[in-house]
Amino acid sequence: MAHPKSPTGYKIGIVNPLTLVGNEIKTIFRERSFPYGKVVLLDTSGKDVGALTEVGDEPAVVAAATPDDLEDLDLVFFCGKPGPNHDLIALHRERDFIAVDLSQPTSSEEGKLTVAGINLEELDPSDVLVSPHPVAIPIALILRQLAPLSPIDVCTATVVQPASEYEQEGVEELAQQTISVLNIQPLPKTVFDRQVAFNLFPSTERHEETIVAQIKTLTDARMELALLITTGTIFHGHTFSLFLKTREVVDEAKLIAALKANPIFSFPEGDQQFGTADAAGKDEILIAEVRAEPSIRGGFWVWAVCDNLRRSSALNGVLIAEKALFGAGMAN
């Protein structure tokens, strides 16, 4: 267990706490009774300084982030855009704090990709601990869980990205566009450069090469992996359509059993059916369907949904923090 700098307990920083992921971290802290002494809220965006929010039902004010603010902190979560965070993250050794980087895409040159359920036990608090892109985490967890059955030679993934990947402004613009379409009114196009309501198209901010590299680092670098990220009329949650080809033919029942063996994954029960909306607020990756593809030897489909702000962002960051500070995650 890392010893706190202050006798009052661990002092935690959240950089850009009013982003959707920053707010989710605060929620998870409360739900998991995260044992901190104090949480400091810092801003690098230039737009939230002085904003009043809350931490653990207590009022809190967001301050401008400076190097001096990091001096007394034990661990810092970096949310939001990577550019403004870069120089502060680079101070983690000089100022002696644990850096958990949730910036997307990360700009850390020395960061160590860290995912609960994959390599949390290998964590070194002296590294910059990078939580991968929220698209990468569920795909990597699925691939790692299935790989022991047979090496996966090919994976092609199509992902539908929600408006919440564009922060609250994206969610609000999708809502406004939806109302405008229904009322045959002009569409607002401040966040999105086109109609996103009742539409689906290749995303403008895709980072596909980065995400593919992250998945291969976390799974098998020899696997052929192709990724297409789209944006659709979804407010919240990623939708994953994965086609996988294993080296040896694996029975569909064994694939399902392998995924069910890990509590990170949840399957529908009875007549329950999973859609993207069902993932909101869930800690698990919801597996809606696993189906063999009879036309291709060793081929099968996995259709899954996941809360992009929680399971594959904020919760992974908090699990990293628990391991870094206390030596063991409190739970997955």
C-alpha positions as CSV (number, residue, x, y, z in Angstrom):
1,M,0.0,0.0,0.0
2,A,1.3,3.4,-0.9
3,H,1.5,5.8,2.0
4,P,-0.4,9.1,1.7
5,K,1.6,12.3,1.8
6,S,-0.9,13.8,4.3
7,P,-1.8,12.3,7.7
8,T,-5.5,13.0,6.8
9,G,-5.4,10.4,4.0
10,Y,-5.0,10.2,0.3
11,K,-5.4,13.5,-1.6
12,I,-6.8,12.8,-5.1
13,G,-6.9,15.2,-8.0
14,I,-9.4,15.1,-10.9
15,V,-8.3,17.1,-13.9
16,N,-11.3,18.4,-15.9
17,P,-13.8,17.0,-13.5
18,L,-16.8,18.4,-15.3
19,T,-16.3,16.2,-18.4
20,L,-18.7,13.3,-18.6
21,V,-15.9,10.9,-17.5
22,G,-14.8,13.2,-14.7
23,N,-18.3,13.3,-13.3
24,E,-18.6,9.5,-13.6
25,I,-15.4,9.1,-11.5
26,K,-17.0,11.2,-8.7
27,T,-20.1,9.0,-8.9
28,I,-18.0,5.8,-8.7
29,F,-16.1,7.2,-5.8
30,R,-19.3,7.6,-3.9
31,E,-20.7,4.2,-4.9
32,R,-17.5,2.3,-3.9
33,S,-16.8,4.4,-0.8
34,F,-13.4,5.2,-2.2
35,P,-11.2,6.0,0.9
36,Y,-9.8,9.4,0.2
37,G,-8.9,12.2,2.5
38,K,-9.6,15.0,0.0
39,V,-10.5,15.4,-3.7
40,V,-9.1,18.4,-5.5
41,L,-10.8,19.5,-8.8
42,L,-8.6,21.1,-11.4
43,D,-9.2,22.4,-14.9
44,T,-6.9,22.6,-18.0
45,S,-9.6,23.5,-20.5
46,G,-9.9,27.1,-19.5
47,K,-13.7,27.0,-19.4
48,D,-14.6,25.5,-16.0
49,V,-12.4,27.5,-13.6
50,G,-14.6,28.7,-10.7
51,A,-17.4,26.4,-11.5
52,L,-19.3,25.0,-8.4
53,T,-19.9,21.3,-8.3
54,E,-19.9,18.6,-5.6
55,V,-17.7,15.7,-4.4
56,G,-19.3,13.2,-2.0
57,D,-22.4,15.5,-1.5
58,E,-20.1,18.3,-0.4
59,P,-19.8,21.5,-2.5
60,A,-16.5,21.9,-4.4
61,V,-15.0,24.6,-6.7
62,V,-13.0,23.9,-9.8
63,A,-9.6,25.6,-9.8
64,A,-7.1,26.3,-12.6
65,A,-4.5,23.5,-12.9
66,T,-0.9,24.5,-12.2
67,P,2.2,22.4,-11.5
68,D,2.2,23.6,-7.9
69,D,-1.3,22.1,-7.4
70,L,0.1,18.7,-8.0
71,E,2.7,18.9,-5.2
72,D,0.6,17.5,-2.4
73,L,-1.5,15.0,-4.5
74,D,-1.1,11.3,-4.2
75,L,-2.9,10.4,-7.4
76,V,-4.3,12.4,-10.3
77,F,-6.9,11.4,-12.9
78,F,-6.4,13.2,-16.1
79,C,-9.7,13.5,-18.2
80,G,-10.6,15.5,-21.2
81,K,-8.4,16.5,-24.2
82,P,-4.8,15.3,-24.2
83,G,-3.1,18.5,-25.3
84,P,-3.5,20.6,-22.1
85,N,-2.9,17.6,-19.9
86,H,0.4,16.6,-21.5
87,D,2.9,18.8,-19.6
88,L,1.2,18.1,-16.2
89,I,1.3,14.4,-16.7
90,A,5.0,14.6,-17.5
91,L,5.6,16.0,-13.9
92,H,4.4,12.8,-12.2
93,R,7.9,11.7,-11.1
94,E,9.1,15.2,-10.2
95,R,6.0,16.0,-8.1
96,D,5.7,12.4,-6.9
97,F,2.1,11.6,-7.8
98,I,0.5,8.6,-9.5
99,A,-0.8,9.6,-12.9
100,V,-3.9,7.9,-14.3
101,D,-4.4,9.1,-17.9
102,L,-7.9,8.9,-19.3
103,S,-7.2,11.6,-21.9
104,Q,-8.4,10.6,-25.3
105,P,-6.4,9.9,-27.3
106,T,-3.5,9.7,-24.8
107,S,-0.5,11.9,-25.6
108,S,1.8,10.2,-23.1
109,E,5.0,8.9,-24.7
110,E,5.9,6.7,-21.7
111,G,2.4,5.5,-20.7
112,K,1.6,1.9,-19.8
113,L,-1.7,0.7,-21.1
114,T,-3.6,-0.7,-18.1
115,V,-6.9,-2.6,-18.1
116,A,-8.7,-4.2,-15.1
117,G,-9.2,-7.8,-16.1
118,I,-6.2,-8.0,-18.3
119,N,-2.9,-6.7,-16.8
120,L,-3.9,-4.9,-13.5
121,E,-1.6,-7.2,-11.6
122,E,1.4,-6.0,-13.6
123,L,0.8,-2.4,-12.7
124,D,3.8,-0.2,-11.7
125,P,2.7,3.0,-10.0
126,S,5.9,4.8,-11.3
127,D,4.5,4.5,-14.9
128,V,2.0,6.8,-16.4
129,L,-1.0,4.5,-16.1
130,V,-3.0,4.9,-19.4
131,S,-6.6,3.8,-19.6
132,P,-7.0,2.9,-23.3
133,H,-9.6,4.3,-25.6
134,P,-13.1,3.3,-24.5
135,V,-13.5,1.4,-27.8
136,A,-10.3,-0.7,-27.1
137,I,-11.2,-1.9,-23.6
138,P,-14.3,-4.1,-24.3
139,I,-12.8,-5.5,-27.5
140,A,-9.6,-6.4,-25.7
141,L,-11.4,-8.0,-22.8
142,I,-13.5,-10.2,-25.2
143,L,-10.5,-11.2,-27.2
144,R,-8.4,-12.1,-24.1
145,Q,-11.3,-14.2,-22.6
146,L,-11.7,-16.2,-25.8
147,A,-8.1,-16.6,-26.9
148,P,-7.3,-19.6,-24.6
149,L,-9.9,-21.7,-26.6
150,S,-7.9,-21.2,-29.8
151,P,-5.7,-18.4,-31.1
152,I,-7.7,-15.7,-32.9
153,D,-6.3,-15.1,-36.3
154,V,-8.7,-12.4,-37.5
155,C,-11.0,-9.9,-35.9
156,T,-13.0,-7.3,-37.7
157,A,-15.0,-4.8,-35.6
158,T,-17.6,-2.2,-36.4
159,V,-18.4,0.1,-33.6
160,V,-21.2,2.6,-33.3
161,Q,-20.0,5.6,-31.3
162,P,-22.5,7.6,-29.2
163,A,-23.0,11.4,-28.9
164,S,-21.6,11.3,-25.4
165,E,-18.1,10.7,-26.8
166,Y,-18.5,14.4,-27.8
167,E,-19.2,15.4,-24.2
168,Q,-22.4,17.0,-23.0
169,E,-22.5,19.3,-26.0
170,G,-22.8,16.3,-28.3
171,V,-25.6,14.8,-26.3
172,E,-27.5,18.1,-26.3
173,E,-27.0,18.7,-30.0
174,L,-28.3,15.2,-30.8
175,A,-31.4,15.9,-28.7
176,Q,-31.9,19.2,-30.4
177,Q,-31.4,17.6,-33.9
178,T,-33.9,14.9,-33.0
179,I,-36.6,17.5,-32.1
180,S,-35.7,19.6,-35.2
181,V,-36.1,16.6,-37.5
182,L,-39.5,15.6,-36.1
183,N,-40.7,19.2,-36.4
184,I,-39.1,19.7,-39.9
185,Q,-36.9,22.6,-38.6
186,P,-33.3,23.5,-39.5
187,L,-30.7,21.3,-37.7
188,P,-28.1,22.7,-35.3
189,K,-24.6,21.6,-36.5
190,T,-22.2,23.1,-34.0
191,V,-20.7,19.8,-32.6
192,F,-21.5,17.6,-35.6
193,D,-20.9,18.7,-39.2
194,R,-24.0,16.9,-40.5
195,Q,-27.3,15.4,-39.3
196,V,-26.6,12.7,-36.7
197,A,-30.2,12.2,-35.6
198,F,-31.8,9.2,-37.3
199,N,-28.5,8.7,-39.2
200,L,-25.4,6.6,-39.3
201,F,-22.0,7.5,-40.9
202,P,-18.2,7.0,-40.5
203,S,-17.0,9.1,-37.5
204,T,-15.0,12.2,-38.1
205,E,-12.9,11.6,-35.0
206,R,-12.0,7.9,-35.3
207,H,-8.4,7.3,-34.0
208,E,-8.7,3.8,-35.5
209,E,-5.0,3.2,-35.9
210,T,-4.3,4.1,-32.3
211,I,-7.1,1.9,-31.0
212,V,-6.0,-1.1,-33.1
213,A,-2.5,-0.7,-31.8
214,Q,-3.8,-0.6,-28.2
215,I,-5.9,-3.7,-28.7
216,K,-2.9,-5.6,-30.2
217,T,-0.7,-4.5,-27.3
218,L,-3.2,-5.8,-24.8
219,T,-4.0,-9.1,-26.7
220,D,-1.9,-10.6,-29.6
221,A,0.2,-8.5,-31.9
222,R,0.1,-11.2,-34.5
223,M,-3.7,-11.1,-34.9
224,E,-5.1,-9.4,-38.0
225,L,-7.4,-6.7,-36.7
226,A,-9.6,-4.2,-38.7
227,L,-11.7,-1.5,-37.1
228,L,-14.4,0.8,-38.4
229,I,-15.9,3.4,-36.1
230,T,-19.2,5.0,-37.0
231,T,-21.4,7.6,-35.4
232,G,-25.1,7.0,-35.0
233,T,-28.2,8.3,-33.4
234,I,-27.3,7.0,-30.0
235,F,-27.0,9.1,-26.9
236,H,-24.9,6.8,-24.7
237,G,-23.0,3.5,-24.9
238,H,-20.9,1.8,-27.5
239,T,-22.3,-0.9,-29.8
240,F,-19.8,-3.6,-31.0
241,S,-20.3,-6.0,-33.9
242,L,-17.3,-8.3,-33.9
243,F,-16.5,-11.0,-36.5
244,L,-13.8,-13.4,-35.2
245,K,-12.0,-16.3,-36.8
246,T,-10.2,-18.8,-34.6
247,R,-7.4,-21.0,-35.8
248,E,-9.3,-24.1,-34.7
249,V,-13.1,-24.5,-34.9
250,V,-14.6,-23.9,-31.4
251,D,-18.1,-24.9,-30.5
252,E,-20.5,-22.0,-30.0
253,A,-21.4,-23.4,-26.6
254,K,-17.8,-23.3,-25.5
255,L,-17.4,-19.7,-26.6
256,I,-20.5,-18.7,-24.6
257,A,-19.3,-20.7,-21.6
258,A,-15.9,-19.0,-21.7
259,L,-17.4,-15.5,-21.7
260,K,-19.9,-16.4,-18.9
261,A,-17.0,-17.6,-16.7
262,N,-15.9,-14.0,-16.3
263,P,-18.2,-11.7,-14.3
264,I,-17.1,-8.7,-16.4
265,F,-19.5,-10.1,-19.1
266,S,-23.3,-10.3,-18.7
267,F,-25.7,-12.4,-20.8
268,P,-29.5,-11.9,-21.2
269,E,-31.6,-14.2,-19.0
270,G,-34.9,-15.8,-20.0
271,D,-36.7,-13.6,-22.6
272,Q,-34.4,-10.6,-21.8
273,Q,-32.8,-8.9,-24.8
274,F,-29.9,-6.5,-24.7
275,G,-29.7,-3.3,-26.7
276,T,-27.4,-0.3,-26.5
277,A,-29.7,1.5,-24.0
278,D,-29.4,-1.4,-21.6
279,A,-25.7,-0.7,-21.1
280,A,-26.2,2.7,-19.5
281,G,-24.9,2.7,-15.9
282,K,-23.8,-0.9,-16.0
283,D,-20.3,-2.1,-14.8
284,E,-20.5,-5.1,-17.1
285,I,-20.0,-5.6,-20.9
286,L,-23.4,-6.9,-22.1
287,I,-23.1,-9.7,-24.6
288,A,-26.3,-9.7,-26.7
289,E,-25.4,-12.6,-29.0
290,V,-22.6,-15.1,-29.8
291,R,-23.3,-16.9,-33.1
292,A,-21.2,-19.2,-35.3
293,E,-20.8,-18.2,-38.9
294,P,-21.4,-21.4,-40.9
295,S,-19.9,-20.1,-44.1
296,I,-16.4,-19.6,-42.7
297,R,-14.5,-22.2,-40.8
298,G,-13.7,-21.0,-37.3
299,G,-15.8,-17.9,-37.8
300,F,-18.3,-16.5,-35.4
301,W,-20.0,-13.2,-34.4
302,V,-20.1,-11.4,-31.1
303,W,-22.6,-8.5,-30.6
304,A,-22.0,-6.5,-27.4
305,V,-22.8,-3.2,-25.8
306,C,-21.0,-1.3,-23.1
307,D,-21.3,2.0,-21.2
308,N,-18.5,4.1,-22.8
309,L,-18.3,6.5,-19.8
310,R,-18.3,3.9,-17.1
311,R,-17.0,0.3,-17.7
312,S,-14.5,1.4,-20.4
313,S,-13.5,4.7,-19.0
314,A,-14.2,5.9,-15.4
315,L,-14.5,2.5,-13.7
316,N,-11.3,1.3,-15.3
317,G,-9.5,4.4,-14.1
318,V,-10.8,3.9,-10.5
319,L,-9.8,0.2,-10.5
320,I,-6.3,1.3,-11.6
321,A,-6.2,3.8,-8.7
322,E,-7.3,1.2,-6.2
323,K,-4.6,-1.1,-7.3
324,A,-1.9,1.6,-7.4
325,L,-2.8,3.0,-3.9
326,F,-3.9,-0.1,-2.0
327,G,-2.1,-2.9,-3.7
328,A,-5.3,-4.6,-4.8
329,G,-8.5,-3.7,-6.6
330,M,-11.5,-3.7,-4.3
331,A,-13.6,-5.5,-6.9
332,N,-13.9,-5.7,-10.7
